[in-house]
């Protein structure tokens, strides 16, 4: 049974648009990293601009969703949890923008031998958040399906952790030609990419508890 029974059509549309912004942001993030690794800085700048637009749109939609829920007394018992969930989801696209902005500012020199590993990490971390979006959509329409959809979130989050550790070991143990400052800069980049997965896991934990409550 859908959560929304007597709400406005506009609220449902805004929530879907908000989720769309997260999905698109993750897609652009991966493409931006690939462009940077290929040293196509013009394409990277375009992707960064697109992420900035998506982040601004997500912030606007977040405010509109919260105002709509208060104005129309939608889900009064679950409102606080829904607002927190939307806030964590918004943090994902905020993190994407922050990561790309830091790359644009610092322009780190990434050894080509790490390109494949970094792309793999970005894909896996993004997959964690991408699998979260359908689970979040399900909460508002078919909450009984949330738990099933979250299984893939936790799988990709675990894979992201493993890849992160592996890449850091490679950097600090095997790449003796890099000085410590360079290694730390690369670690900072890796942490930024991993953070997307961490935020997705945080939202998944919240969503799991919310779904259980609404089904009781």
MOJOHU-V838931 format. One record per run of one state. SS is the DSSP state (hx for helix, st for strand, lp for the rest). FROM is the first residue (numbers start at 0). TO is the last residue. If there is no record, write none. Layout:
((SS FROM TO) (SS FROM TO))
//
This chain:
((lp 0 7) (hx 8 36) (lp 37 39) (hx 40 70) (lp 71 77) (hx 78 105) (lp 106 110) (hx 111 140) (lp 141 141) (hx 142 173) (lp 174 178) (hx 179 214) (lp 215 215))
//
